[in-house]
Amino acid sequence: MVYLVFLILAGIFQGLMVSLNGQLGNYYSLMGVCFFVHIIAAILLYLYIILKEKKSVTFLGVPKYVYAVGFMGVAMVASTSWCTLRIGATAMLSLSVIGQMISSAIVDHFGWFNVVKKPFHWKQIPCYLMVLAGVLIVVYA
């Protein structure tokens, strides 16, 4: 139950974040928006690790592919900022759901990044199509 609450809160914060990134896009370039978003998050995370966890920050022993998340984060913030200003937060997040579903299904199917391997089943396609139909209704209605 706790996970469900956290996931709902994460979704709420994501919707708010996208709208605020779009507003930042009115004042700064895409790289400026990415800089502010990531530097603030990095400082807060660093302070949490140092003050709460009482650990030192180390980059050793982490698989190299994990650092790709930084590039993905910059691309995500830049694209959400740009798209939100042009098509709105609801349409942008609705369309991004399709990309999230496709990439997460691939990751689950192959068990990449040490996630539990959950093979894709063709019986899931109607569910994906229903989500796609809902997204298209949200975007074009």
Beta strands, then each sheet from edge to edge (+ up, - down):
end
